Amino acid sequence: MAVRYKFVELSVVTDLTIEAVVNEWVALGWQLDGIRFVLSEASRRPSMAFISFIRDVPEEPPSES
């Protein structure tokens, strides 16, 4: 099995937007891998977030050229 990654960028970072994205992609068979926040010096709230998901996919056989 190979690991496939999916990254989702959030420009509006709230508990509701994070929850919606996680629930959407988990329902599609992805596993939550992590959440990374982008902070700015001007605010204590994150300005962006990147949510990563993983899932196992079958490896494709090598193609014959």
N, CA, C and O atoms as a Tripos MOL2 file, in Angstrom:
@<TRIPOS>MOLECULE
protein
  260   259    65     0     0
PROTEIN
NO_CHARGES

@<TRIPOS>ATOM
      1 N           0.8240   -1.1820    0.0000 N.3       1 MET1
      2 CA          0.0000    0.0000    0.0000 C.3       1 MET1
      3 C           0.8710    1.2500    0.0000 C.2       1 MET1
      4 O           1.9480    1.2790    0.5950 O.2       1 MET1
      5 N           0.3910    2.2550   -0.6660 N.am      2 ALA2
      6 CA          1.0690    3.5450   -0.6960 C.3       2 ALA2
      7 C           0.2240    4.5420    0.0950 C.2       2 ALA2
      8 O          -0.9900    4.3830    0.2210 O.2       2 ALA2
      9 N           0.8760    5.5590    0.6180 N.am      3 VAL3
     10 CA          0.1640    6.5970    1.3640 C.3       3 VAL3
     11 C          -0.1100    7.7610    0.4310 C.2       3 VAL3
     12 O           0.7840    8.2240   -0.2770 O.2       3 VAL3
     13 N          -1.3420    8.2290    0.4330 N.am      4 ARG4
     14 CA         -1.7350    9.3950   -0.3490 C.3       4 ARG4
     15 C          -2.0180   10.5210    0.6270 C.2       4 ARG4
     16 O          -2.6130   10.2890    1.6800 O.2       4 ARG4
     17 N          -1.6030   11.7350    0.2960 N.am      5 TYR5
     18 CA         -1.8020   12.9040    1.1540 C.3       5 TYR5
     19 C          -2.7980   13.8610    0.5190 C.2       5 TYR5
     20 O          -2.8800   13.9710   -0.7040 O.2       5 TYR5
     21 N          -3.5540   14.5510    1.3650 N.am      6 LYS6
     22 CA         -4.4880   15.5950    0.9400 C.3       6 LYS6
     23 C          -4.2800   16.7810    1.8730 C.2       6 LYS6
     24 O          -4.2520   16.6130    3.0920 O.2       6 LYS6
     25 N          -4.1350   17.9730    1.3150 N.am      7 PHE7
     26 CA         -3.9670   19.1900    2.1030 C.3       7 PHE7
     27 C          -5.1040   20.1520    1.7840 C.2       7 PHE7
     28 O          -5.4470   20.3700    0.6220 O.2       7 PHE7
     29 N          -5.6790   20.7220    2.8360 N.am      8 VAL8
     30 CA         -6.7560   21.6990    2.6810 C.3       8 VAL8
     31 C          -6.3110   22.9880    3.3570 C.2       8 VAL8
     32 O          -5.8540   22.9790    4.5000 O.2       8 VAL8
     33 N          -6.4510   24.0970    2.6360 N.am      9 GLU9
     34 CA         -6.0710   25.4100    3.1550 C.3       9 GLU9
     35 C          -7.3210   26.1420    3.6290 C.2       9 GLU9
     36 O          -8.3180   26.2280    2.9120 O.2       9 GLU9
     37 N          -7.2490   26.6610    4.8360 N.am     10 LEU10
     38 CA         -8.3480   27.4680    5.3710 C.3      10 LEU10
     39 C          -7.8770   28.9050    5.5340 C.2      10 LEU10
     40 O          -6.8630   29.1620    6.1830 O.2      10 LEU10
     41 N          -8.6090   29.8370    4.9470 N.am     11 SER11
     42 CA         -8.2540   31.2450    5.1360 C.3      11 SER11
     43 C          -9.1070   31.8780    6.2310 C.2      11 SER11
     44 O          -8.7670   32.9450    6.7440 O.2      11 SER11
     45 N         -10.2040   31.2330    6.5880 N.am     12 VAL12
     46 CA        -11.0150   31.6470    7.7360 C.3      12 VAL12
     47 C         -10.8690   30.5390    8.7690 C.2      12 VAL12
     48 O         -11.3650   29.4300    8.5720 O.2      12 VAL12
     49 N         -10.1900   30.8390    9.8700 N.am     13 VAL13
     50 CA         -9.8620   29.8140   10.8610 C.3      13 VAL13
     51 C         -10.7420   29.9970   12.0920 C.2      13 VAL13
     52 O         -10.5220   30.8880   12.9120 O.2      13 VAL13
     53 N         -11.7420   29.1270   12.1980 N.am     14 THR14
     54 CA        -12.5960   29.0930   13.3800 C.3      14 THR14
     55 C         -12.8300   27.6280   13.7340 C.2      14 THR14
     56 O         -12.5210   26.7320   12.9480 O.2      14 THR14
     57 N         -13.3720   27.3980   14.9090 N.am     15 ASP15
     58 CA        -13.6840   26.0200   15.2770 C.3      15 ASP15
     59 C         -14.6750   25.4080   14.2930 C.2      15 ASP15
     60 O         -14.5940   24.2160   13.9950 O.2      15 ASP15
     61 N         -15.6010   26.2040   13.7890 N.am     16 LEU16
     62 CA        -16.6110   25.6890   12.8620 C.3      16 LEU16
     63 C         -16.0290   25.3330   11.5010 C.2      16 LEU16
     64 O         -16.4040   24.3140   10.9210 O.2      16 LEU16
     65 N         -15.1170   26.1560   10.9790 N.am     17 THR17
     66 CA        -14.5330   25.8410    9.6730 C.3      17 THR17
     67 C         -13.6100   24.6300    9.7700 C.2      17 THR17
     68 O         -13.5810   23.7980    8.8640 O.2      17 THR17
     69 N         -12.8640   24.5280   10.8540 N.am     18 ILE18
     70 CA        -11.9940   23.3610   11.0380 C.3      18 ILE18
     71 C         -12.8500   22.1020   11.1700 C.2      18 ILE18
     72 O         -12.5630   21.0830   10.5410 O.2      18 ILE18
     73 N         -13.8870   22.1740   11.9770 N.am     19 GLU19
     74 CA        -14.7770   21.0230   12.1740 C.3      19 GLU19
     75 C         -15.4180   20.5870   10.8620 C.2      19 GLU19
     76 O         -15.4940   19.3920   10.5770 O.2      19 GLU19
     77 N         -15.8750   21.5390   10.0680 N.am     20 ALA20
     78 CA        -16.5230   21.2150    8.7960 C.3      20 ALA20
     79 C         -15.5570   20.5040    7.8390 C.2      20 ALA20
     80 O         -15.9230   19.5110    7.2100 O.2      20 ALA20
     81 N         -14.3360   21.0110    7.7320 N.am     21 VAL21
     82 CA        -13.3520   20.4010    6.8320 C.3      21 VAL21
     83 C         -12.9770   19.0050    7.3050 C.2      21 VAL21
     84 O         -12.9170   18.0710    6.5040 O.2      21 VAL21
     85 N         -12.7260   18.8570    8.5980 N.am     22 VAL22
     86 CA        -12.3460   17.5360    9.1210 C.3      22 VAL22
     87 C         -13.4810   16.5410    8.9130 C.2      22 VAL22
     88 O         -13.2400   15.4270    8.4460 O.2      22 VAL22
     89 N         -14.7070   16.9160    9.2480 N.am     23 ASN23
     90 CA        -15.8330   16.0030    9.0700 C.3      23 ASN23
     91 C         -16.0600   15.6370    7.6070 C.2      23 ASN23
     92 O         -16.3830   14.4910    7.2960 O.2      23 ASN23
     93 N         -15.8930   16.6030    6.7140 N.am     24 GLU24
     94 CA        -16.0780   16.3440    5.2820 C.3      24 GLU24
     95 C         -15.0890   15.3040    4.7600 C.2      24 GLU24
     96 O         -15.4870   14.3450    4.0980 O.2      24 GLU24
     97 N         -13.8070   15.4900    5.0530 N.am     25 TRP25
     98 CA        -12.7870   14.6080    4.4890 C.3      25 TRP25
     99 C         -12.7110   13.2620    5.2000 C.2      25 TRP25
    100 O         -12.3940   12.2530    4.5690 O.2      25 TRP25
    101 N         -12.9940   13.2260    6.4970 N.am     26 VAL26
    102 CA        -13.0350   11.9460    7.2060 C.3      26 VAL26
    103 C         -14.1880   11.0980    6.6740 C.2      26 VAL26
    104 O         -14.0450    9.8830    6.5340 O.2      26 VAL26
    105 N         -15.3250   11.7210    6.3760 N.am     27 ALA27
    106 CA        -16.4590   10.9980    5.8000 C.3      27 ALA27
    107 C         -16.1280   10.4060    4.4300 C.2      27 ALA27
    108 O         -16.7480    9.4310    4.0030 O.2      27 ALA27
    109 N         -15.1500   10.9990    3.7460 N.am     28 LEU28
    110 CA        -14.7230   10.4970    2.4340 C.3      28 LEU28
    111 C         -13.6140    9.4460    2.5330 C.2      28 LEU28
    112 O         -13.0710    9.0220    1.5130 O.2      28 LEU28
    113 N         -13.2760    9.0250    3.7550 N.am     29 GLY29
    114 CA        -12.3030    7.9600    3.9350 C.3      29 GLY29
    115 C         -10.8860    8.4000    4.2640 C.2      29 GLY29
    116 O          -9.9870    7.5610    4.3270 O.2      29 GLY29
    117 N         -10.6610    9.6910    4.4750 N.am     30 TRP30
    118 CA         -9.3390   10.2000    4.8240 C.3      30 TRP30
    119 C          -9.1720   10.1990    6.3350 C.2      30 TRP30
    120 O         -10.1530   10.3060    7.0710 O.2      30 TRP30
    121 N          -7.9230   10.0780    6.8030 N.am     31 GLN31
    122 CA         -7.6040   10.1680    8.2260 C.3      31 GLN31
    123 C          -6.8960   11.4920    8.4910 C.2      31 GLN31
    124 O          -6.0190   11.9020    7.7300 O.2      31 GLN31
    125 N          -7.2840   12.1550    9.5760 N.am     32 LEU32
    126 CA         -6.6370   13.4160    9.9450 C.3      32 LEU32
    127 C          -5.1770   13.1460   10.2890 C.2      32 LEU32
    128 O          -4.8680   12.2760   11.1040 O.2      32 LEU32
    129 N          -4.2870   13.9010    9.6590 N.am     33 ASP33
    130 CA         -2.8470   13.7700    9.9090 C.3      33 ASP33
    131 C          -2.3500   14.8940   10.8140 C.2      33 ASP33
    132 O          -1.5020   14.6630   11.6760 O.2      33 ASP33
    133 N          -2.8730   16.1140   10.6260 N.am     34 GLY34
    134 CA         -2.4310   17.2150   11.4620 C.3      34 GLY34
    135 C          -2.9950   18.5450   10.9970 C.2      34 GLY34
    136 O          -3.5370   18.6670    9.8980 O.2      34 GLY34
    137 N          -2.8530   19.5330   11.8620 N.am     35 ILE35
    138 CA         -3.2900   20.8930   11.5480 C.3      35 ILE35
    139 C          -2.1240   21.8260   11.8430 C.2      35 ILE35
    140 O          -1.5520   21.7950   12.9330 O.2      35 ILE35
    141 N          -1.7760   22.6560   10.8660 N.am     36 ARG36
    142 CA         -0.7060   23.6390   11.0370 C.3      36 ARG36
    143 C          -1.3090   25.0290   10.9020 C.2      36 ARG36
    144 O          -2.0300   25.3140    9.9460 O.2      36 ARG36
    145 N          -1.0120   25.8790   11.8550 N.am     37 PHE37
    146 CA         -1.5520   27.2310   11.8750 C.3      37 PHE37
    147 C          -0.4920   28.2340   11.4400 C.2      37 PHE37
    148 O           0.6860   28.0950   11.7700 O.2      37 PHE37
    149 N          -0.9310   29.2500   10.6910 N.am     38 VAL38
    150 CA         -0.0660   30.3540   10.2840 C.3      38 VAL38
    151 C          -0.4280   31.5390   11.1710 C.2      38 VAL38
    152 O          -1.5560   32.0310   11.1450 O.2      38 VAL38
    153 N           0.5380   31.9810   11.9450 N.am     39 LEU39
    154 CA          0.3070   33.0870   12.8760 C.3      39 LEU39
    155 C           0.9140   34.3670   12.3390 C.2      39 LEU39
    156 O           1.9160   34.3460   11.6240 O.2      39 LEU39
    157 N           0.2950   35.4800   12.6940 N.am     40 SER40
    158 CA          0.8760   36.7760   12.3420 C.3      40 SER40
    159 C           1.2030   37.5070   13.6370 C.2      40 SER40
    160 O           0.6010   37.2500   14.6790 O.2      40 SER40
    161 N           2.1490   38.4060   13.5560 N.am     41 GLU41
    162 CA          2.5420   39.1610   14.7460 C.3      41 GLU41
    163 C           1.4630   40.1430   15.1720 C.2      41 GLU41
    164 O           1.4230   40.5500   16.3340 O.2      41 GLU41
    165 N           0.5940   40.5270   14.2580 N.am     42 ALA42
    166 CA         -0.4190   41.5400   14.5490 C.3      42 ALA42
    167 C          -1.6200   40.9870   15.3190 C.2      42 ALA42
    168 O          -2.3940   41.7580   15.8870 O.2      42 ALA42
    169 N          -1.7830   39.6670   15.3440 N.am     43 SER43
    170 CA         -2.9600   39.0890   15.9800 C.3      43 SER43
    171 C          -2.6010   37.7900   16.6860 C.2      43 SER43
    172 O          -1.6560   37.1040   16.2980 O.2      43 SER43
    173 N          -3.3420   37.4640   17.7000 N.am     44 ARG44
    174 CA         -3.1200   36.2010   18.4070 C.3      44 ARG44
    175 C          -3.8650   35.0580   17.7260 C.2      44 ARG44
    176 O          -3.5910   33.8890   17.9960 O.2      44 ARG44
    177 N          -4.8070   35.3920   16.8430 N.am     45 ARG45
    178 CA         -5.5580   34.3700   16.1160 C.3      45 ARG45
    179 C          -4.8040   33.9780   14.8560 C.2      45 ARG45
    180 O          -4.1590   34.8220   14.2330 O.2      45 ARG45
    181 N          -4.8770   32.7150   14.4750 N.am     46 PRO46
    182 CA         -4.2220   32.2880   13.2360 C.3      46 PRO46
    183 C          -4.8560   32.9700   12.0280 C.2      46 PRO46
    184 O          -6.0700   33.1660   11.9780 O.2      46 PRO46
    185 N          -4.0280   33.3260   11.0660 N.am     47 SER47
    186 CA         -4.5410   33.9410    9.8460 C.3      47 SER47
    187 C          -4.8940   32.8910    8.7940 C.2      47 SER47
    188 O          -5.6990   33.1540    7.9000 O.2      47 SER47
    189 N          -4.2970   31.7100    8.8960 N.am     48 MET48
    190 CA         -4.5780   30.5970    7.9770 C.3      48 MET48
    191 C          -4.3170   29.2960    8.7170 C.2      48 MET48
    192 O          -3.6640   29.2700    9.7600 O.2      48 MET48
    193 N          -4.8470   28.2140    8.1490 N.am     49 ALA49
    194 CA         -4.5510   26.8860    8.6650 C.3      49 ALA49
    195 C          -4.4420   25.9270    7.4870 C.2      49 ALA49
    196 O          -5.1390   26.0700    6.4820 O.2      49 ALA49
    197 N          -3.5660   24.9600    7.6290 N.am     50 PHE50
    198 CA         -3.4360   23.8900    6.6540 C.3      50 PHE50
    199 C          -3.7550   22.5910    7.3800 C.2      50 PHE50
    200 O          -3.1280   22.2580    8.3850 O.2      50 PHE50
    201 N          -4.7320   21.8670    6.8630 N.am     51 ILE51
    202 CA         -5.1460   20.6070    7.4680 C.3      51 ILE51
    203 C          -4.7110   19.4910    6.5400 C.2      51 ILE51
    204 O          -5.0230   19.5060    5.3490 O.2      51 ILE51
    205 N          -3.9860   18.5220    7.0870 N.am     52 SER52
    206 CA         -3.5020   17.4230    6.2600 C.3      52 SER52
    207 C          -4.2050   16.1240    6.6250 C.2      52 SER52
    208 O          -4.5020   15.8510    7.7880 O.2      52 SER52
    209 N          -4.4580   15.3370    5.5910 N.am     53 PHE53
    210 CA         -5.1190   14.0550    5.7150 C.3      53 PHE53
    211 C          -4.2890   13.0150    4.9720 C.2      53 PHE53
    212 O          -3.5400   13.3450    4.0530 O.2      53 PHE53
    213 N          -4.4290   11.7560    5.3800 N.am     54 ILE54
    214 CA         -3.7480   10.6570    4.6890 C.3      54 ILE54
    215 C          -4.7340    9.5100    4.4940 C.2      54 ILE54
    216 O          -5.7430    9.4050    5.1930 O.2      54 ILE54
    217 N          -4.4180    8.6660    3.5370 N.am     55 ARG55
    218 CA         -5.1170    7.3860    3.3930 C.3      55 ARG55
    219 C          -4.2490    6.4520    2.5850 C.2      55 ARG55
    220 O          -3.4170    6.8760    1.7830 O.2      55 ARG55
    221 N          -4.4590    5.1750    2.8150 N.am     56 ASP56
    222 CA         -3.7250    4.1590    2.0680 C.3      56 ASP56
    223 C          -4.4280    3.9030    0.7500 C.2      56 ASP56
    224 O          -5.6550    3.8220    0.6880 O.2      56 ASP56
    225 N          -3.6410    3.7790   -0.2910 N.am     57 VAL57
    226 CA         -4.1700    3.4410   -1.6220 C.3      57 VAL57
    227 C          -3.3220    2.3100   -2.1720 C.2      57 VAL57
    228 O          -2.1310    2.2280   -1.8700 O.2      57 VAL57
    229 N          -3.9170    1.4340   -2.9760 N.am     58 PRO58
    230 CA         -3.1280    0.3680   -3.5830 C.3      58 PRO58
    231 C          -2.0380    0.9450   -4.4880 C.2      58 PRO58
    232 O          -2.2470    1.9300   -5.1960 O.2      58 PRO58
    233 N          -0.8960    0.3170   -4.4440 N.am     59 GLU59
    234 CA          0.1880    0.7520   -5.3380 C.3      59 GLU59
    235 C          -0.1350    0.3290   -6.7560 C.2      59 GLU59
    236 O          -0.6250   -0.7750   -6.9910 O.2      59 GLU59
    237 N           0.1430    1.2140   -7.7000 N.am     60 GLU60
    238 CA         -0.0730    0.8880   -9.0920 C.3      60 GLU60
    239 C           1.1130    0.0870   -9.6050 C.2      60 GLU60
    240 O           2.2610    0.4040   -9.2930 O.2      60 GLU60
    241 N           0.8380   -0.9530  -10.3950 N.am     61 PRO61
    242 CA          1.9580   -1.7220  -10.9450 C.3      61 PRO61
    243 C           2.7640   -0.8610  -11.9060 C.2      61 PRO61
    244 O           2.2080    0.0230  -12.5570 O.2      61 PRO61
    245 N           4.0630   -1.1050  -12.0040 N.am     62 PRO62
    246 CA          4.8780   -0.3070  -12.9270 C.3      62 PRO62
    247 C           4.3830   -0.4690  -14.3580 C.2      62 PRO62
    248 O           4.0490   -1.5740  -14.7860 O.2      62 PRO62
    249 N           4.3370    0.6250  -15.0850 N.am     63 SER63
    250 CA          3.8670    0.5620  -16.4640 C.3      63 SER63
    251 C           5.0020    0.0820  -17.3650 C.2      63 SER63
    252 O           6.1760    0.3740  -17.1360 O.2      63 SER63
    253 N           4.6180   -0.6490  -18.3720 N.am     64 GLU64
    254 CA          5.6050   -1.1460  -19.3370 C.3      64 GLU64
    255 C           5.7470   -0.1330  -20.4470 C.2      64 GLU64
    256 O           4.7630    0.2550  -21.0770 O.2      64 GLU64
    257 N           6.9690    0.2940  -20.6860 N.am     65 SER65
    258 CA          7.1930    1.3040  -21.7350 C.3      65 SER65
    259 C           7.7960    0.6940  -22.9510 C.2      65 SER65
    260 O           8.0520    1.3950  -23.9300 O.2      65 SER65
@<TRIPOS>BOND
     1     1     2 1
     2     2     3 1
     3     3     4 2
     4     3     5 am
     5     5     6 1
     6     6     7 1
     7     7     8 2
     8     7     9 am
     9     9    10 1
    10    10    11 1
    11    11    12 2
    12    11    13 am
    13    13    14 1
    14    14    15 1
    15    15    16 2
    16    15    17 am
    17    17    18 1
    18    18    19 1
    19    19    20 2
    20    19    21 am
    21    21    22 1
    22    22    23 1
    23    23    24 2
    24    23    25 am
    25    25    26 1
    26    26    27 1
    27    27    28 2
    28    27    29 am
    29    29    30 1
    30    30    31 1
    31    31    32 2
    32    31    33 am
    33    33    34 1
    34    34    35 1
    35    35    36 2
    36    35    37 am
    37    37    38 1
    38    38    39 1
    39    39    40 2
    40    39    41 am
    41    41    42 1
    42    42    43 1
    43    43    44 2
    44    43    45 am
    45    45    46 1
    46    46    47 1
    47    47    48 2
    48    47    49 am
    49    49    50 1
    50    50    51 1
    51    51    52 2
    52    51    53 am
    53    53    54 1
    54    54    55 1
    55    55    56 2
    56    55    57 am
    57    57    58 1
    58    58    59 1
    59    59    60 2
    60    59    61 am
    61    61    62 1
    62    62    63 1
    63    63    64 2
    64    63    65 am
    65    65    66 1
    66    66    67 1
    67    67    68 2
    68    67    69 am
    69    69    70 1
    70    70    71 1
    71    71    72 2
    72    71    73 am
    73    73    74 1
    74    74    75 1
    75    75    76 2
    76    75    77 am
    77    77    78 1
    78    78    79 1
    79    79    80 2
    80    79    81 am
    81    81    82 1
    82    82    83 1
    83    83    84 2
    84    83    85 am
    85    85    86 1
    86    86    87 1
    87    87    88 2
    88    87    89 am
    89    89    90 1
    90    90    91 1
    91    91    92 2
    92    91    93 am
    93    93    94 1
    94    94    95 1
    95    95    96 2
    96    95    97 am
    97    97    98 1
    98    98    99 1
    99    99   100 2
   100    99   101 am
   101   101   102 1
   102   102   103 1
   103   103   104 2
   104   103   105 am
   105   105   106 1
   106   106   107 1
   107   107   108 2
   108   107   109 am
   109   109   110 1
   110   110   111 1
   111   111   112 2
   112   111   113 am
   113   113   114 1
   114   114   115 1
   115   115   116 2
   116   115   117 am
   117   117   118 1
   118   118   119 1
   119   119   120 2
   120   119   121 am
   121   121   122 1
   122   122   123 1
   123   123   124 2
   124   123   125 am
   125   125   126 1
   126   126   127 1
   127   127   128 2
   128   127   129 am
   129   129   130 1
   130   130   131 1
   131   131   132 2
   132   131   133 am
   133   133   134 1
   134   134   135 1
   135   135   136 2
   136   135   137 am
   137   137   138 1
   138   138   139 1
   139   139   140 2
   140   139   141 am
   141   141   142 1
   142   142   143 1
   143   143   144 2
   144   143   145 am
   145   145   146 1
   146   146   147 1
   147   147   148 2
   148   147   149 am
   149   149   150 1
   150   150   151 1
   151   151   152 2
   152   151   153 am
   153   153   154 1
   154   154   155 1
   155   155   156 2
   156   155   157 am
   157   157   158 1
   158   158   159 1
   159   159   160 2
   160   159   161 am
   161   161   162 1
   162   162   163 1
   163   163   164 2
   164   163   165 am
   165   165   166 1
   166   166   167 1
   167   167   168 2
   168   167   169 am
   169   169   170 1
   170   170   171 1
   171   171   172 2
   172   171   173 am
   173   173   174 1
   174   174   175 1
   175   175   176 2
   176   175   177 am
   177   177   178 1
   178   178   179 1
   179   179   180 2
   180   179   181 am
   181   181   182 1
   182   182   183 1
   183   183   184 2
   184   183   185 am
   185   185   186 1
   186   186   187 1
   187   187   188 2
   188   187   189 am
   189   189   190 1
   190   190   191 1
   191   191   192 2
   192   191   193 am
   193   193   194 1
   194   194   195 1
   195   195   196 2
   196   195   197 am
   197   197   198 1
   198   198   199 1
   199   199   200 2
   200   199   201 am
   201   201   202 1
   202   202   203 1
   203   203   204 2
   204   203   205 am
   205   205   206 1
   206   206   207 1
   207   207   208 2
   208   207   209 am
   209   209   210 1
   210   210   211 1
   211   211   212 2
   212   211   213 am
   213   213   214 1
   214   214   215 1
   215   215   216 2
   216   215   217 am
   217   217   218 1
   218   218   219 1
   219   219   220 2
   220   219   221 am
   221   221   222 1
   222   222   223 1
   223   223   224 2
   224   223   225 am
   225   225   226 1
   226   226   227 1
   227   227   228 2
   228   227   229 am
   229   229   230 1
   230   230   231 1
   231   231   232 2
   232   231   233 am
   233   233   234 1
   234   234   235 1
   235   235   236 2
   236   235   237 am
   237   237   238 1
   238   238   239 1
   239   239   240 2
   240   239   241 am
   241   241   242 1
   242   242   243 1
   243   243   244 2
   244   243   245 am
   245   245   246 1
   246   246   247 1
   247   247   248 2
   248   247   249 am
   249   249   250 1
   250   250   251 1
   251   251   252 2
   252   251   253 am
   253   253   254 1
   254   254   255 1
   255   255   256 2
   256   255   257 am
   257   257   258 1
   258   258   259 1
   259   259   260 2
@<TRIPOS>SUBSTRUCTURE
     1 MET1         2 RESIDUE 1 A MET
     2 ALA2         6 RESIDUE 1 A ALA
     3 VAL3        10 RESIDUE 1 A VAL
     4 ARG4        14 RESIDUE 1 A ARG
     5 TYR5        18 RESIDUE 1 A TYR
     6 LYS6        22 RESIDUE 1 A LYS
     7 PHE7        26 RESIDUE 1 A PHE
     8 VAL8        30 RESIDUE 1 A VAL
     9 GLU9        34 RESIDUE 1 A GLU
    10 LEU10       38 RESIDUE 1 A LEU
    11 SER11       42 RESIDUE 1 A SER
    12 VAL12       46 RESIDUE 1 A VAL
    13 VAL13       50 RESIDUE 1 A VAL
    14 THR14       54 RESIDUE 1 A THR
    15 ASP15       58 RESIDUE 1 A ASP
    16 LEU16       62 RESIDUE 1 A LEU
    17 THR17       66 RESIDUE 1 A THR
    18 ILE18       70 RESIDUE 1 A ILE
    19 GLU19       74 RESIDUE 1 A GLU
    20 ALA20       78 RESIDUE 1 A ALA
    21 VAL21       82 RESIDUE 1 A VAL
    22 VAL22       86 RESIDUE 1 A VAL
    23 ASN23       90 RESIDUE 1 A ASN
    24 GLU24       94 RESIDUE 1 A GLU
    25 TRP25       98 RESIDUE 1 A TRP
    26 VAL26      102 RESIDUE 1 A VAL
    27 ALA27      106 RESIDUE 1 A ALA
    28 LEU28      110 RESIDUE 1 A LEU
    29 GLY29      114 RESIDUE 1 A GLY
    30 TRP30      118 RESIDUE 1 A TRP
    31 GLN31      122 RESIDUE 1 A GLN
    32 LEU32      126 RESIDUE 1 A LEU
    33 ASP33      130 RESIDUE 1 A ASP
    34 GLY34      134 RESIDUE 1 A GLY
    35 ILE35      138 RESIDUE 1 A ILE
    36 ARG36      142 RESIDUE 1 A ARG
    37 PHE37      146 RESIDUE 1 A PHE
    38 VAL38      150 RESIDUE 1 A VAL
    39 LEU39      154 RESIDUE 1 A LEU
    40 SER40      158 RESIDUE 1 A SER
    41 GLU41      162 RESIDUE 1 A GLU
    42 ALA42      166 RESIDUE 1 A ALA
    43 SER43      170 RESIDUE 1 A SER
    44 ARG44      174 RESIDUE 1 A ARG
    45 ARG45      178 RESIDUE 1 A ARG
    46 PRO46      182 RESIDUE 1 A PRO
    47 SER47      186 RESIDUE 1 A SER
    48 MET48      190 RESIDUE 1 A MET
    49 ALA49      194 RESIDUE 1 A ALA
    50 PHE50      198 RESIDUE 1 A PHE
    51 ILE51      202 RESIDUE 1 A ILE
    52 SER52      206 RESIDUE 1 A SER
    53 PHE53      210 RESIDUE 1 A PHE
    54 ILE54      214 RESIDUE 1 A ILE
    55 ARG55      218 RESIDUE 1 A ARG
    56 ASP56      222 RESIDUE 1 A ASP
    57 VAL57      226 RESIDUE 1 A VAL
    58 PRO58      230 RESIDUE 1 A PRO
    59 GLU59      234 RESIDUE 1 A GLU
    60 GLU60      238 RESIDUE 1 A GLU
    61 PRO61      242 RESIDUE 1 A PRO
    62 PRO62      246 RESIDUE 1 A PRO
    63 SER63      250 RESIDUE 1 A SER
    64 GLU64      254 RESIDUE 1 A GLU
    65 SER65      258 RESIDUE 1 A SER
